[in-house]
Amino acid sequence: MASAASLPRLTLLALAVSLAVAASADENSTVGGQIRVNCGASASATDADGRTWDRDAPSVGGVAAGASYEDPSLPSAVPYATARVFGSSYTYSFPVRPGRMFLRLFFYPAAYGARGAGGALFGVTAGGVALLRDFNVSQTALALNVACIVREFSLNVSAGTSSLDVTFAPSSRPNASSGAGSPDDDYYAFVNGIEVVPVPADLVTKHAPTFANGGRPVPMPIRADTAFQTMYRLNVGGTAVSPGNDSGLLYRSWDEDSAYIYGAAFGVSYPKDGNVTIQYPPSVPPSVAPESVYASARSMGPSAQVNLNYNLTWILPVDAGFYYVLRFHFCEIQYPITKPNQRAFYIYINNQTAREGMDVIAWSGGIGRPVYADYLVVTAPGDGQTDLWVALYPDVKTSPKYYDAILNGLEVFKLQRYDTNSLAGPNPPLPENAAAADGMLNLNPSISSGSCRDRSE
């Protein structure tokens, strides 16, 4: 593969011209250095969340194309109705300031011109880290039963760097060297939208996570230049939160958690009491999570006898062979839980004790005050997928008043592997009954249904 320096790229000047056009229409499109590109589009446009997306600059390589079909479950036509299609490696170069930022890539598997949806297989690199490798958007969307895919990464742009380079490179077919077939038979890369959002420097790496190793708390600092991929962001016990309703102008998506609960023991979900106000302490700025995450929760339920006979458990498929940071969001939001030792519980991750005696009131200082905790886990070596188990159970050692547990939100971040500078994982396996349907994706790009997700499974 050619080096990034030798690849065609969107120049800083060309992008600056494009951004200026968008800024004249809506200054929020580039607020705080935010960048949004509606790839393949000929004019700026606004999505369903009110974000303005710039058109592609005229000098961008590849081919601009419209989707052959728009699935009715798409959250917005912008940025999914158009795409930039690449038959060879291409690099976007975005002007940025040093610091940490979200890079979001938006994909909608459809036929673009003569290119069928099933012919897209490609890799993406940014900041020297492989983000995706042999990425099959059609297979991923079908496996997750969604219409479109959002991949969110958190990257650090080092001091002295003035651009973020994002390279899309089609994968090679095994028999490509034979010279048989036409160029349209080769794999291609595409992208519908690219979003760059600077984030507070300490949003991910401020606190050293605790290694979940069986109850022996060991802080494990993370290098400031570590790249992350958002695997899950769940509003536990609440409804989905759209990007437009996120806090801190970060435009994150928060999904419902019910799809990941193990078995029939769902516990009890509930909103905050009407006379409870969410009050962010200095240690938890509002950018950590929106109020709607802390204003709802899931607990085990009112029966101590029932609660002592089960774990409230979530199962989250992830890529094997990586380290993960799990961020737990807590906030007591209903009376009568107002004092320490009214509710205490264990946190288990992959059957290891991450925390015992978790008492939200004792830690936060009162009702309506959010807190969060980060834990680090490592999955077994391998090239496929594995399940990440998260469970809560009452801790009765201090004889709390209520034998119960609570959780308001959960985020899971995959950490880059330093030996390979990679975050790339495998495509999710297709359900057995979907194998035949996968071959139909070239003809029916709307075969998958559901809404977009910004996670990987």
N, C-alpha and C positions, 0 to 999 in steps of 0.2 A: 504494500500500500504506500502511496506517496506520502511524504511528510506534510504536516499541516501547512508549512510555509509555502509549499509548491502547489497547493490546491487552489482552484478558483474560489473567490470569496466575495461576500457582500462588503464593500469598502465602508470605512467609517464615515466618509463624506456622503456616500449615497444613503446610508441609513440616517444620518443627521438630517438630510433633506426630507426624508420620509417622516421622521419624528416631528419636524417642524410643522408639516402639514397637519398631523394629528393634533398637535398641541394647540393650534389655532382653533380647532373644533371643540376640544374638551381638554382642559389642562390636567384633568385627572388621569389621562392616558399615559402621562410620563411623570406623575407626581413622585417626588423622592427618587428619581432615577428609574422608575418603572418603565418597562418596554413591552409592547404587545404587537406582534406581527400576525396579521391575517394572511397566511401564506397563499399565494396564487390569486389574491384579490386585486382588483384594479382601483379600489377606492376605500377610504376609511369607513368603518362600520361599527355599530354598537351592539353588544350582546345582550342577553336577557337580564344580566346582572348590572347593566349600565356601564360596563367597561368599554372604552373606545379602543379599537384595534386599528393599527396602521396597515396600509396596503404594503405589498412587497415593493421594494425599490425597483426601478426599471432595469438595473444592472444585475439583478439576481439571476443566477444560472438555473439550469433545469428548465422545466416546462410548467407553466401555469395551467391548471385544469380544474374543471368543475366536477363535483361528484355526480355520477349517473343517476343517483337516487338518494333522497333524503329521508331517512328513517323518521317516522313521526315521534319516536321517543327521544330524539336528540333534544338536549336541553335548550339549544339555540342554533340557528343556522350559522351564526358567527361563532367560532371560526371554521365550522365543519363543512360548509358547502363548497369550499374551494381548497385546493392543495397545491403545493409545489412538488413536482415529481422529478427525481434525479436518476439518470441512467449511469452516472459515475459519481465519484466522491465530490462533495461540495461543502464548503465551510461558510457559515454565517459568522461575522465578526461584529459583536455588539460593544459599543462604547460604554464602559462601566467604571465605577470607582472601586478601589480596593475594599474588601469586606465580604461578608457572607450574604448570599442571596439564594432565593428559590429560582430554579429553572424548571418551567413546566412545558411539557411537550404534549400536544393535542393531536390525536389520530382518529380518523373515521375510516374503517375499511370499506371501500367502495371501488367500483371500476372508474378509472380516470383515463379518458380517451381510449386508446387501444389497450391499455394496461388493465388486466383483471385484478381483482382484490387479492386473489391467492398468489399472485406473482411478486408481492412485496415481501422482501426478506432483506434485512439490513442491520447495520450497527450504527451507534451514535457515540461519539466521544466529546467531552468538554473539559477544559481545564486539565488536560492530560490524563483524565480518568475515563475508562470505558464504561459508559452508562448502560448501553444495550448492545447485545451481540446476537446476530441471527434472529432478530426480533420479527416475529410473525404476528402482525396486528390482527389479521383475520382469525387465526387460531386462538389468540388471546381473548378476543371479544366473544367468540363462540364458547370458549371454555367458561368464561365468567358470566355468560348470558347478558351481555350489555351491548349497546349499539356503538359506543365509542370508548376510547381509552385515553386517560390522562396519566402521564408519568411525571411525578414531582421529585426533584432532586434539590438538595441543599449543598451548594458549592462555596468554597472560599477563594476569593480572588486576592492574591497576595499583593503586598505593597510593591509599588513600582510597575504594576500591570495596569494597562489602560483599556483592555478589551477582554471579552469573554468569547472564545472561539468555540463554535458548536459545529461538528462535522457529521454529515450523514453519508454513509458509504454502503452501497448495495453489496450483499454477500455474493460470493462466487458459486456458480453451479459446479458440481463435481466434474462434469465433462466440458467445462467452459474452454479448456485448452485445446479441444479438438477442432474448434472453429465451426462446428456444425450449428445450424439454426440461424435465425435472424436476431438482431439486437432486441426486438420485442420479446424474444423468448428468455432473455436474461432476467435475473432478479433486478428489482428496482427499489429505491428508497423514496419515501414521501413524508411530508408533514403538513398538517392543516393549520396549526397555530403554534407560536412560540411566545412564552411569557417569561420575563425576567423581573423579579421583585426583590429589591434589597430588604434585608431583615435585620433587626437588632443583633448586634454581635453576640450577645449572650443568650439568645433565644434557645439555642440548642446546647451550647457547650459551657454555660456559666457554672453549673454545678457538676462536679465529678460524679458520675453514676455509681451506684453501689453494685458490686458484683454479686449476683444471685447464686450463692455457692453453699446454701444450706444453713443460713442463719448467722454466718460469721461476716459481719459487715466490713467490706474492704473497698474503700474508694478507688475507682479506676479512672484516672484522668484521661481525657480524649484529646488527641492532638488538634490544635486549632485549625489545621489545614485539612482535616478529615472530610471527605465527601459522604453524604447521606442520601438514601432514598427513602421516601415516605411509603411505607407499606400499608399502614392502616391509620386512620384518624377517626375515632368513634365518639359520638355523643351518647354516652351510656345512659339508657333510660329515657332518652329524649328523642326528638325528631331530627331528621337530617337538617344540616345548616348549610345553606348555599354560600358560594364565595362572596356574594354581595352582602351577606349578613355576618361575615367574619369580623373579627376585631383587628385594630391596628392597620387597616388598609392592606392586609396581607393576602386576602382573597383565597383562603384555604377552604376546602370542602370537608365537612364532618358528616359521616354516615351514621345511620342507626346501627345499634349493636346486636339487635335480636337475631340476625342471620347467623351469628357466630356462637350463640349460646349452645352449650352441650346438653343434649337430652331435653326433657320436658320441664326441668327445674329452672324456670325463667326468673324466679324471684318476683319482686314487686317493683314496678317503675312508678315514679311520682314526680310532680313539680314542686317547687318551693312553696312554702306557706305565703299567703298574700302579704303578711306583715313582716316578712323577712326581706332584707335588702342585701344584695351582693356587694360586699365592700372589699376591694382589692387592697391587700397590704403592700408596703413598699417592695417586699421580696417577690411579689407576684404581680407584675404589671399587666394591664388588660391585654396586651399583645400576646400573652402566653396562650390564652383561650378566651373566646367570647363569653359574655355573661350567660347566654343560652346554654352553654355546656355546664356551667356550675349551677344553673337554676333548675336542673333536672338530675335525677339519680336513679340507680337501681340498687335495691337492698335485697336481702335474702327473704324477708317476710316477717310477719308479727309473731310467729310461733317458734318459741325456743326449742321445743321438742323436735319440730320438723327441721329447723336449721342445724341442729347438732347431728343430723343424719344425712347431710349432703354437702357438697361443695358447689358454690355458684361458679360455674366454669365457662370460659370462652375458648374456642379452638380456632387458631389463626394459621392457615397455611403460609409458609415462607420458604425461601430458598435455603437449601442446606449449605453448610460450610462457611457461614458468615457470622459475625458478631451483630447483635441487635441491642438497641437501647429502647426500653419500654418506659414511657412516661405515663404515670397514673395521676389523674386529676381528682381531687377530693374537695368536698364542701358540704358541711351539714346544713340542711336547708329546711328542716321541719322540727317543730316542737314535738315532744319535750326534750330532744337531745340538745342540751345547752351546757353540760358540765363534763369534766373529765371522768373517765371510767364508767360512762354510761353505755358505750359501745366500743369494743376493741376486737381486732381480728387479725388473722394471718393473711399474708400475701404469698401465694405459691406461683412460681414460674417453672414450667417443665418439671413439676414434682420436687422442686427445690424451694426451701424457705427463703424468700427474699426479705420478708419483714415479719416480725411477730409483735404483738401488742400494738398494732396500728390504731391509734386513738386520734381521730381527726380533730376533735375539740381541743384536746391537750396540745396538739401540734399547732393548730391554726390560731388558737386563742379565743375562739367563740363561734357562734352560729353565723352563717352567711359570709365567712372569711375563707377564700380559696387557698389551697396549698397544692403542691405537686411534688412527686418523687420520681426519680429516674433510676432504673435498674439495668444492668448490663448482663446479657446472657450470650452464650456461644452455642451454636447448633452443631450437631455431629457432622463430620466431613462427608462430602458426597456431592454429586452433580445434579441431583433431582430436587424434589421438594420434600419438606417435612412439616409436621404440625407443631406450632407453638401453643402450649397450654398455659392459660392464666386462670387461677382459681382463688377464691376467697373463702375463709372459714372462721367461725367465731373463736376468739382466744379467751378461754374461761379462767386462766390462771389468776387474774386479779378480781375474779367474781364481778364482772361488769353487770350493770342493771339489765341490759338487753343483750341476748346472745344473737348477734347479728353482724352484718358487714355491709359496706356501702362503697359505691364507685360512681363517679360522675362522668369521667372521660378517660380515654385510653388512646395513646399514640404509639406506633411501632416504627422505628427507623432502622434501616439496614446500613451498616458501616462498610466502607470500601475495604477491600483486601489490599494491603500494602505490597504483598509479594507480586501481585499482578496489576496493581493500580486499577482495580475493576470493581464495579457494582453489578455487572451483568449476570443475570441468572437465566435459567432455562425458560422456554415458553411453557405455560401451564398445560398439563395433559388434557386432551379432549375427553369428555364423557363418552362412554362406550357407544351410546346411541347417537352420538354426534359425529362419528368418524365418517359416515357417508355424507353427512351434510357439509362437512368441511370441503369436500370436492365441489360443492355447489356454489361456494362463495364467489367464484368468478362470474357466475350468472346471476346470483341473487345476493347482493351486498347487504340486504336488510334481513338476512336470515336470523341474526341475533336480535334480541329485544332487550329492553331495559334501558336504564340511564347510564351516563358515563360514570366511571369511578376513577379516583385518583390514587389507586392502590395497586399492588401486585399480589397475585395469589399463586 
